[in-house]
């Protein structure tokens, strides 16, 4: 238990610092939004690049990416069914996104790295790659079409390849698979760049946790509706996700002793923090989705504590 607390308490302290910064009004919400931008534009790409550049990759891992894409598709479909069958509770156009989206960047990477070590990040990143494909080419285009009545595939592709997180992932994959990462180690400018990225990665994780802590504003409105959303989603991701884990083990065997933990660490992540941003002209829905995500984040913290006990 002491070893568990030794890993968990620093995370709770950093989250609390973020919460205190908001509570005491030490920094403003606009400043935190700018900090989020720095994390997404600089911090996460550095973390992702280094993780994918240095990890051992095998062709069979592509099957994991494909199966996670299938997992998201199944959850997305379930969201449509809930919206159609129980419109009084799940009638929002965002219900499919709520069911299938995972806050992989701001919560997944920060929590997993802090609790299980940055050296194990490639495990959850490999899982999250399938989600990124689904989010960019299914969930976000669907909501954009519902909001505006149009969908531009070329625009979506352009945004995808220009996204800093995606550039970090594919940049790391490129230098890894081509062998450039090892070849370029002979050049001092490359070693200097890697050293800078390593330093940024080191401060990126605590910054992510502080931003998450800052965002934890708890309110009691719509508690029953939020609870139903959380229960339905959590049950769905655990049941379908467990089937996917069993299928992965059946098809490609054991990937890593920590793989199962990493997969469930992904499954219990909260829905995407981007959802409220896409709400158009409906402040009540934006507020509900924001609160639902915050409550789910607290559930995720509890889930990570359970995973550490395992």
N, C-alpha and C positions, 0 to 999 in steps of 0.2 A: 504493500500500500504506500509506503514512503517513496518508493521509486515512481509510482504512479503520480503521487502528489508533486513530486519534484519536476515532472514534465508538465503537469496540468496547471499548477499555480502560476508559473510565468505567463502562460497564455491568458489566464483569468486576470492577472495584474495588468497586462497590456491592454486587454479589452476594457478593463475598468478605467484605465487612463483615458482612453477615447471617450468613454461615457462621462467622466469628470470634465473633460475639455468642453463637452457640450453643455453639461449641467451648470458649470461655472461661467459659461459664455466666454471662455478664454480664446477660442477661435470661432469664426462665423461659419454658417452653413456654406456660404459661397467659397470660403477658403478650403473647406473640406472637399467640395466639388472639384476645385482646382487640384487638390492633392490626389483625388481619385484619378483625374486625368493624367497626372504624372505617373501614377502607379500603372495605369493601363497602357500609356504610351511608351513608358521607359522601363519601369520595374518588372512587370510581367514578361515582356519580350526577352529581357535579359535572363530571367529565371528559366523560361521555356527554352531559349536557345541553348544555354549551357546544359540543361538536363537532357535534351534530345541529342546534343552533340557528343555527349560522353557516355551514353548508355549503350549497352549491347542490343542490337536490333536483329530480329529474325523475320523472315517472310511470313511465318505463321501468325505474327502479331496483327497482320492485316485483318485476320478473321475476327479478332477482338474488336477492332474498329467497326467492322461491318455489323457485328452482333449488337454493339451498343447503339448503332444507328437503328437497328431493328427494334431494340428496347424502347428508344425514344418514339419510334413510329407507333408502337403498340400503345404507349401511354398517351400519345397525341390522339389516337383513334378513340381511346377510352374517354378522353376529354370531350370529344364530339358527342359520344353516346350520353354522357352525363348532361351535357348542355341540352340535348334533345329530350331526354327522358325526365329530367328534374330541372326544368327551366327556372322554377321559383328560387332555387339556390345556386345552380350552376349555369345560369343563362347568359353569362358574359362571353363575348367573343374571345376573351383571354383564357377561358377555362382550359382549352387544349394546351396552351402554352404553360399555364400553371401546372398542369399534370406532367408535362414532358420536359420542361426547362429545368436546368440545374445551374446554380450559381457556382460554377467551376472555378472562375478566376478569383473573385474577391473573397470567397469563403473557403472553397476547396483547397486551393494551393496554400493559403495562409495557415489554416488549421492543420492540414496534413503535414506540411513541412515543420511546423512548430512541435507537433506531437510525435511524429514518426521519423523526422529527420529529412533534411533536404536531399540526402543521397538516395532516398526512396521515392522522391517526387516523380521520376519517370513512370512508375507504376500507375499512379492515378492520372497522370497526363496522357498516357497511352489510352486509358479508358475514356478520358474526356475528349479525345480527338474525334471520336465518332459522334459525340454530342455536338461539337462545334460545327461539323458538316450539317447535321440535322437542323441546328438552330439557324444557320445562315441561309440554307436552301429550302427549308420547309416552314419553320415556325415564324420567323420574322417576315418573309414574303407573304405568308397567309394574312397576318395582321395588317400589313401595309395594304394588301388588296382589299381587306374588309374596310379599312379606313378611307381609302382613296378610290377604290374601284379599278386600280391598275396595278400591274406587276411588270417590271422591266428586268429581264434575266441578265442582260449585259450590265446594267447598273449594279445588280446584286453581285455578279462576278467581280466587278471592279472594286466594290466595297470589300469583298471577301479578301482579295489578294492584296489590298492596301491596308488591311487591318493589322496594327502592330503585333497583336497576339498571334495571328496566323503567320505573319512574317517571322516571328520568333520561332514558332514550331517548325515551319518548313525550312528556315535557314539552318536550324540545328540538324534537322534530318538530312539536308543537302551535304553539309560538311562532314557529317558522320558517314553516310553511305558512300560518298565519293573518296573518303580517306583524306580529305583536305585538312580536317582538324588536326591530324597527326603531322601531316606534311608541313603545315604552316607554323608549327611550333618552333621551327628553326629561325623564324624571323622575329626580331625583337618587337616590331610594331604590332604583330599579331598577339604576342604574349602580353604586351601592354594593354591591348584592347580587351583581352580575356580577363586580365587582372581588374580592369575597371568594371567590367560586367559582373565579375564575382563580388566586388565591393557593393555595387548597386543591388545585387541579389540579396546580399546579407542584410541590408537595411529595408529591402522591399517587403519581406514577410512581416516584421513588426509594424510597419506602416499600414499594411493591409488590415492587420488585427485592430489597430487603433481606429481606423476608418469604420470598420464593422462595429466596434464598440460605440463610436460616436452616433451611429445610425439607430441604435437600439432605443427607440422612443415607444414605450408601451402605453396603449390606451385600451379601454374596456368596451368600446363600441363594437357592435357586430360580433361579439365573442362567440355566440352559438354558430353563426354562419362560418366564421373563420375556423372553428373547431371541426366542423363537418368537412371543410375543404382539406384540412390537414389530415384528418383520419382517412378520408377516401384516398388521398394521394399517397400517404405513407403505406397503407395497406397494399395499394396497387404496385408501387415501386418495389416493395419487399417481395411480394409474390412473383411478379414477372421477372424481377431482377434475379431472384434465386434460381428460377428456371434457366435464365441466361447463363448464370455462373455454372450450373450443372452441365449445360450444353458446351460451354467453353472447355471445361475439364474433360468432357467426353471426347471432344474433337481434337484438342491439341495437348491435353494433359496438363500437368502442373507447371505454370509459368514461373512462379516464384513463391517461396513460403509465405510471403506477405501479400500475395495477390488477392486472396479472398478478403482480407481486411481492407485493402485498397478499394476493392469493388464495392463493398458495403459502405465504405467511407464516401464513395461517390453517390451511392443510392440515397443516403440520408441527407444529402445537401439540400438546402432550401431552394425554392423556385428562383428563377432569374430575377436579379435586381433591376433589369431593364424594363420589365413589364409596365410599371407605372409611368415610365417615360413615354411610352407609346399611346397612352390613353389620350383621346382627343375630346375636349369640351365636356368632360364629365368628372367634376372634382370629387364627387362621392365615390365613384368607382376607383379613381386614382388613390384616394385615401384608403379604401378597403383593401386594395391590392398591396399597398405599402405596409399596412398593418399585418396582413396575412403573411407576407414575406418575413417580417420581423418576428412574429410569433413562431413561424416555422424555423427561423434561425436559432431560436432558443431550444427548440426540439432537437435540432441538429447538434447543438452543443452537448445535450444530454446523450444523444446517440454516440458521439465521439468518446464520451466518457465510458460508455458501455464497451465500445470497441477496444479501448485501452485495457479494460479489465480482462478481455479475452487474450 
